[in-house]
Amino acid sequence: MALTSSGTISMSDIRTELGDSGAISLKEASDGTIATINTANDAADRPNGSAPHAMSEFYSYDHSASAASTVWSSVPSNFSISGQNWPDTETANKTISLANGSGNTTVTVVNGSSATGGNLKVAISTSSTPSSGHGFSDSVSHTSGTLYMQFLWTAFRFQDGTSQTNTVQVTNNGVTATFTIAHSQAGE
């Protein structure tokens, strides 16, 4: 059972949470001497191991916490980019939702076997306008809720008739959701 998130925490509470009995010191509890600090807790919910040690570092600490287990939902279906082929085509928002994540969410665009037609970039954000003037980035700190993605296809000049499929991998906490984007380049 986790320690309280506010108010008073006693050394007895910390000792019980760490599964120890007898006398303990705050230093030994905080630096992992008594029991290895469970890093499945968010960094804000566990002692940092560095002096000066404080009882407040144990707020919400759960010695039996298990690691987050990312769950993806609302993964975009495979889709095609159509429209003008020169120079850029930007998609409308695509959304993906996650729960129980941890740390950063990254998006990786993997070029397909025929990568001669252009370049695909991604913008990802927790707001509904991820690109904001083509400020494309492939990482955001996000652990739960909806993410918004926009893709920018930049066609290469004089590559008429080429097609390309990109695999998109969205990863959080080692769990990856995958979909593909196809683009065919017609004449200018």
RAURJO-V304511 format. One record per pair of residues at least 24 apart in sequence whose C-alpha atoms are under 10 Angstrom apart, sorted by the first residue. I is the first residue (numbers start at 0). J is the second residue. D is the distance in whole Angstrom. If there is no record, write none. Layout:
i=I j=J d=D
i=I j=J d=D
This chain:
i=0 j=59 d=9
i=0 j=60 d=9
i=0 j=61 d=6
i=0 j=62 d=8
i=0 j=63 d=7
i=0 j=64 d=9
i=1 j=44 d=10
i=1 j=57 d=9
i=1 j=58 d=8
i=1 j=59 d=6
i=1 j=60 d=5
i=1 j=61 d=4
i=1 j=62 d=7
i=1 j=63 d=8
i=1 j=64 d=8
i=2 j=44 d=9
i=2 j=57 d=7
i=2 j=58 d=6
i=2 j=59 d=5
i=2 j=60 d=5
i=2 j=61 d=6
i=2 j=62 d=9
i=3 j=55 d=10
i=3 j=57 d=8
i=3 j=58 d=6
i=3 j=59 d=5
i=3 j=60 d=8
i=3 j=61 d=10
i=4 j=44 d=9
i=4 j=55 d=9
i=4 j=56 d=10
i=4 j=57 d=8
i=4 j=58 d=5
i=4 j=59 d=5
i=4 j=60 d=8
i=5 j=55 d=8
i=5 j=57 d=10
i=5 j=58 d=6
i=5 j=59 d=8
i=6 j=55 d=9
i=6 j=58 d=9
i=7 j=54 d=9
i=7 j=55 d=9
i=7 j=58 d=9
i=8 j=54 d=7
i=8 j=55 d=8
i=8 j=57 d=8
i=8 j=58 d=8
i=9 j=54 d=8
i=10 j=54 d=8
i=12 j=57 d=10
i=13 j=54 d=9
i=13 j=57 d=8
i=13 j=58 d=10
i=13 j=60 d=9
i=13 j=61 d=10
i=13 j=62 d=10
i=15 j=62 d=10
i=16 j=57 d=10
i=16 j=60 d=8
i=16 j=61 d=7
i=16 j=62 d=6
i=16 j=63 d=9
i=17 j=60 d=10
i=17 j=61 d=9
i=17 j=62 d=6
i=17 j=63 d=9
i=18 j=62 d=8
i=18 j=63 d=10
i=25 j=51 d=10
i=25 j=52 d=7
i=25 j=53 d=8
i=25 j=54 d=7
i=26 j=50 d=8
i=26 j=51 d=9
i=26 j=52 d=6
i=26 j=53 d=9
i=26 j=54 d=10
i=27 j=52 d=10
i=28 j=52 d=9
i=28 j=54 d=10
i=28 j=57 d=10
i=29 j=53 d=8
i=29 j=54 d=9
i=29 j=56 d=8
i=29 j=57 d=8
i=34 j=62 d=9
i=35 j=62 d=9
i=36 j=60 d=9
i=36 j=61 d=10
i=36 j=62 d=7
i=36 j=63 d=10
i=37 j=61 d=8
i=37 j=62 d=6
i=37 j=63 d=7
i=37 j=64 d=7
i=37 j=65 d=9
i=37 j=66 d=9
i=38 j=62 d=9
i=38 j=64 d=8
i=38 j=65 d=9
i=38 j=66 d=8
i=39 j=63 d=9
i=39 j=64 d=6
i=39 j=65 d=6
i=39 j=66 d=5
i=39 j=67 d=7
i=39 j=101 d=10
i=40 j=64 d=6
i=40 j=65 d=8
i=40 j=66 d=8
i=40 j=67 d=9
i=41 j=66 d=10
i=41 j=67 d=10
i=41 j=101 d=8
i=41 j=102 d=9
i=66 j=99 d=9
i=66 j=100 d=9
i=66 j=101 d=9
i=66 j=172 d=9
i=67 j=98 d=9
i=67 j=99 d=5
i=67 j=100 d=6
i=67 j=101 d=6
i=67 j=102 d=10
i=67 j=142 d=9
i=67 j=172 d=8
i=68 j=98 d=8
i=68 j=99 d=5
i=68 j=100 d=6
i=68 j=101 d=8
i=68 j=171 d=9
i=68 j=172 d=7
i=68 j=173 d=9
i=68 j=174 d=8
i=69 j=97 d=7
i=69 j=98 d=6
i=69 j=99 d=5
i=69 j=100 d=4
i=69 j=101 d=7
i=69 j=142 d=8
i=69 j=143 d=9
i=69 j=170 d=9
i=69 j=171 d=7
i=69 j=172 d=6
i=69 j=173 d=8
i=69 j=174 d=6
i=69 j=175 d=9
i=70 j=96 d=8
i=70 j=97 d=5
i=70 j=98 d=5
i=70 j=99 d=6
i=70 j=100 d=7
i=70 j=143 d=9
i=70 j=171 d=9
i=70 j=172 d=10
i=70 j=174 d=8
i=70 j=175 d=9
i=70 j=176 d=9
i=71 j=95 d=7
i=71 j=96 d=6
i=71 j=97 d=5
i=71 j=98 d=7
i=71 j=99 d=9
i=71 j=100 d=9
i=71 j=143 d=10
i=71 j=144 d=10
i=71 j=145 d=10
i=71 j=169 d=9
i=71 j=170 d=9
i=71 j=171 d=9
i=71 j=174 d=8
i=71 j=175 d=8
i=71 j=176 d=7
i=72 j=96 d=5
i=72 j=97 d=6
i=72 j=98 d=8
i=72 j=144 d=10
i=72 j=145 d=9
i=72 j=176 d=9
i=73 j=97 d=8
i=73 j=145 d=9
i=74 j=169 d=9
i=74 j=176 d=7
i=74 j=177 d=8
i=74 j=178 d=8
i=75 j=148 d=10
i=75 j=176 d=9
i=75 j=177 d=9
i=75 j=178 d=7
i=75 j=179 d=9
i=76 j=177 d=9
i=76 j=178 d=6
i=76 j=179 d=8
i=76 j=180 d=9
i=77 j=165 d=10
i=77 j=166 d=9
i=77 j=167 d=9
i=77 j=177 d=9
i=77 j=178 d=5
i=77 j=179 d=5
i=77 j=180 d=6
i=77 j=181 d=8
i=78 j=164 d=10
i=78 j=178 d=8
i=78 j=179 d=7
i=78 j=180 d=5
i=78 j=181 d=6
i=78 j=182 d=9
i=79 j=163 d=10
i=79 j=164 d=9
i=79 j=179 d=8
i=79 j=180 d=5
i=79 j=181 d=5
i=79 j=182 d=6
i=79 j=183 d=8
i=80 j=150 d=9
i=80 j=151 d=9
i=80 j=152 d=8
i=80 j=180 d=7
i=80 j=181 d=6
i=80 j=182 d=5
i=80 j=183 d=8
i=80 j=184 d=10
i=81 j=152 d=10
i=81 j=181 d=9
i=81 j=182 d=7
i=81 j=183 d=8
i=81 j=184 d=9
i=81 j=185 d=10
i=82 j=182 d=10
i=82 j=183 d=10
i=82 j=184 d=9
i=82 j=185 d=9
i=83 j=152 d=10
i=83 j=154 d=9
i=83 j=184 d=9
i=83 j=185 d=9
i=83 j=186 d=9
i=83 j=187 d=8
i=84 j=116 d=10
i=84 j=117 d=9
i=84 j=152 d=8
i=84 j=153 d=8
i=84 j=154 d=6
i=84 j=155 d=9
i=84 j=156 d=9
i=84 j=158 d=10
i=84 j=159 d=9
i=84 j=182 d=9
i=84 j=183 d=9
i=84 j=184 d=6
i=84 j=185 d=7
i=84 j=186 d=8
i=84 j=187 d=7
i=85 j=117 d=10
i=85 j=152 d=9
i=85 j=153 d=7
i=85 j=154 d=6
i=85 j=155 d=8
i=85 j=156 d=7
i=85 j=157 d=10
i=85 j=184 d=9
i=85 j=185 d=10
i=85 j=186 d=9
i=85 j=187 d=7
i=86 j=117 d=9
i=86 j=152 d=8
i=86 j=153 d=6
i=86 j=154 d=6
i=86 j=155 d=8
i=86 j=156 d=8
i=86 j=187 d=10
i=87 j=117 d=9
i=87 j=118 d=10
i=87 j=119 d=10
i=87 j=151 d=7
i=87 j=152 d=6
i=87 j=153 d=5
i=87 j=154 d=6
i=87 j=155 d=9
i=88 j=119 d=10
i=88 j=150 d=8
i=88 j=151 d=6
i=88 j=152 d=5
i=88 j=153 d=7
i=88 j=154 d=8
i=89 j=119 d=10
i=89 j=120 d=9
i=89 j=121 d=10
i=89 j=130 d=9
i=89 j=133 d=9
i=89 j=149 d=7
i=89 j=150 d=6
i=89 j=151 d=4
i=89 j=152 d=6
i=89 j=153 d=9
i=90 j=121 d=10
i=90 j=148 d=9
i=90 j=149 d=6
i=90 j=150 d=5
i=90 j=151 d=7
i=90 j=152 d=8
i=91 j=128 d=10
i=91 j=147 d=10
i=91 j=148 d=8
i=91 j=149 d=6
i=91 j=150 d=8
i=91 j=151 d=10
i=92 j=122 d=10
i=92 j=123 d=10
i=92 j=127 d=8
i=92 j=128 d=8
i=92 j=129 d=8
i=92 j=130 d=10
i=92 j=146 d=10
i=92 j=147 d=6
i=92 j=148 d=6
i=92 j=149 d=5
i=92 j=150 d=8
i=93 j=123 d=9
i=93 j=127 d=10
i=93 j=146 d=8
i=93 j=147 d=6
i=93 j=148 d=5
i=93 j=149 d=6
i=93 j=150 d=9
i=94 j=123 d=9
i=94 j=124 d=10
i=94 j=125 d=10
i=94 j=127 d=9
i=94 j=145 d=7
i=94 j=146 d=6
i=94 j=147 d=5
i=94 j=148 d=6
i=94 j=149 d=9
i=95 j=144 d=8
i=95 j=145 d=6
i=95 j=146 d=5
i=95 j=147 d=7
i=95 j=148 d=8
i=95 j=169 d=9
i=95 j=176 d=9
i=96 j=142 d=10
i=96 j=143 d=7
i=96 j=144 d=5
i=96 j=145 d=4
i=96 j=146 d=6
i=96 j=147 d=9
i=97 j=141 d=9
i=97 j=142 d=7
i=97 j=143 d=5
i=97 j=144 d=5
i=97 j=145 d=7
i=97 j=146 d=8
i=97 j=171 d=9
i=97 j=176 d=10
i=98 j=141 d=10
i=98 j=142 d=7
i=98 j=143 d=4
i=98 j=144 d=6
i=98 j=145 d=9
i=98 j=171 d=10
i=99 j=142 d=6
i=99 j=143 d=6
i=99 j=144 d=9
i=99 j=171 d=10
i=99 j=172 d=9
i=100 j=140 d=10
i=100 j=141 d=7
i=100 j=142 d=4
i=100 j=143 d=6
i=100 j=144 d=9
i=100 j=170 d=10
i=100 j=171 d=6
i=100 j=172 d=6
i=100 j=173 d=9
i=100 j=174 d=9
i=101 j=140 d=9
i=101 j=141 d=7
i=101 j=142 d=5
i=101 j=143 d=8
i=101 j=171 d=7
i=101 j=172 d=5
i=101 j=173 d=9
i=102 j=139 d=9
i=102 j=140 d=6
i=102 j=141 d=6
i=102 j=142 d=6
i=102 j=171 d=7
i=102 j=172 d=7
i=103 j=138 d=7
i=103 j=139 d=6
i=103 j=140 d=4
i=103 j=141 d=6
i=103 j=142 d=7
i=103 j=170 d=8
i=103 j=171 d=6
i=103 j=172 d=8
i=104 j=137 d=8
i=104 j=138 d=6
i=104 j=139 d=5
i=104 j=140 d=6
i=104 j=141 d=6
i=104 j=142 d=8
i=104 j=143 d=10
i=104 j=146 d=9
i=104 j=169 d=7
i=104 j=170 d=6
i=104 j=171 d=5
i=104 j=172 d=8
i=104 j=173 d=10
i=104 j=174 d=10
i=104 j=175 d=10
i=105 j=136 d=9
i=105 j=137 d=6
i=105 j=138 d=4
i=105 j=139 d=7
i=105 j=140 d=9
i=105 j=141 d=9
i=105 j=168 d=8
i=105 j=169 d=6
i=105 j=170 d=5
i=105 j=171 d=7
i=105 j=172 d=10
i=105 j=175 d=9
i=106 j=136 d=9
i=106 j=137 d=5
i=106 j=138 d=6
i=106 j=139 d=9
i=106 j=148 d=9
i=106 j=167 d=7
i=106 j=168 d=6
i=106 j=169 d=4
i=106 j=170 d=6
i=106 j=171 d=9
i=106 j=175 d=9
i=106 j=176 d=10
i=106 j=177 d=10
i=107 j=137 d=7
i=107 j=138 d=9
i=107 j=165 d=10
i=107 j=166 d=8
i=107 j=167 d=6
i=107 j=168 d=5
i=107 j=169 d=6
i=107 j=170 d=8
i=107 j=177 d=10
i=108 j=137 d=9
i=108 j=150 d=10
i=108 j=165 d=6
i=108 j=166 d=6
i=108 j=167 d=5
i=108 j=168 d=7
i=108 j=169 d=9
i=108 j=177 d=10
i=108 j=178 d=10
i=108 j=179 d=9
i=108 j=180 d=9
i=109 j=164 d=9
i=109 j=165 d=6
i=109 j=166 d=5
i=109 j=167 d=6
i=109 j=168 d=8
i=109 j=179 d=9
i=110 j=163 d=8
i=110 j=164 d=7
i=110 j=165 d=5
i=110 j=166 d=7
i=110 j=167 d=9
i=110 j=180 d=10
i=111 j=162 d=10
i=111 j=163 d=6
i=111 j=164 d=5
i=111 j=165 d=5
i=111 j=166 d=7
i=111 j=179 d=9
i=111 j=180 d=10
i=111 j=181 d=9
i=112 j=162 d=10
i=112 j=163 d=7
i=112 j=164 d=8
i=112 j=165 d=9
i=113 j=161 d=8
i=113 j=162 d=7
i=113 j=163 d=5
i=113 j=164 d=7
i=113 j=165 d=9
i=114 j=161 d=9
i=114 j=162 d=8
i=114 j=163 d=6
i=114 j=164 d=8
i=114 j=165 d=8
i=115 j=154 d=9
i=115 j=155 d=8
i=115 j=158 d=7
i=115 j=161 d=7
i=115 j=162 d=8
i=115 j=163 d=7
i=116 j=152 d=10
i=116 j=153 d=9
i=116 j=154 d=6
i=116 j=155 d=6
i=116 j=156 d=8
i=116 j=157 d=9
i=116 j=158 d=6
i=116 j=159 d=8
i=116 j=160 d=8
i=116 j=161 d=5
i=116 j=162 d=6
i=116 j=163 d=6
i=116 j=164 d=10
i=116 j=182 d=8
i=116 j=183 d=8
i=116 j=184 d=7
i=116 j=185 d=10
i=117 j=152 d=7
i=117 j=153 d=5
i=117 j=154 d=4
i=117 j=155 d=5
i=117 j=156 d=8
i=117 j=158 d=8
i=117 j=161 d=9
i=117 j=162 d=9
i=117 j=163 d=8
i=117 j=182 d=9
i=117 j=183 d=10
i=117 j=184 d=9
i=118 j=151 d=8
i=118 j=152 d=6
i=118 j=153 d=5
i=118 j=154 d=6
i=118 j=155 d=8
i=118 j=163 d=9
i=118 j=165 d=10
i=119 j=150 d=7
i=119 j=151 d=6
i=119 j=152 d=5
i=119 j=153 d=6
i=119 j=154 d=9
i=119 j=163 d=10
i=119 j=164 d=10
i=119 j=165 d=8
i=119 j=180 d=9
i=119 j=182 d=10
i=120 j=149 d=8
i=120 j=150 d=6
i=120 j=151 d=5
i=120 j=152 d=7
i=120 j=153 d=8
i=121 j=148 d=7
i=121 j=149 d=6
i=121 j=150 d=5
i=121 j=151 d=6
i=121 j=152 d=9
i=121 j=167 d=9
i=122 j=147 d=8
i=122 j=148 d=5
i=122 j=149 d=5
i=122 j=150 d=6
i=122 j=151 d=8
i=123 j=147 d=6
i=123 j=148 d=5
i=123 j=149 d=7
i=123 j=150 d=9
i=124 j=148 d=7
i=124 j=149 d=9
i=137 j=169 d=9
i=138 j=169 d=9
i=138 j=170 d=10
i=140 j=171 d=10
i=141 j=171 d=8
i=142 j=171 d=8
i=142 j=172 d=9
i=150 j=180 d=9
i=152 j=182 d=8
i=154 j=182 d=10
i=154 j=183 d=10
i=154 j=184 d=8
i=155 j=184 d=9
i=156 j=184 d=10
i=156 j=186 d=10
i=156 j=187 d=8
i=157 j=184 d=10
i=157 j=186 d=8
i=157 j=187 d=8
i=158 j=184 d=7
i=158 j=185 d=8
i=158 j=186 d=8
i=158 j=187 d=9
i=159 j=183 d=9
i=159 j=184 d=6
i=159 j=185 d=5
i=159 j=186 d=5
i=159 j=187 d=7
i=160 j=184 d=5
i=160 j=185 d=5
i=160 j=186 d=7
i=161 j=185 d=8
i=161 j=186 d=10
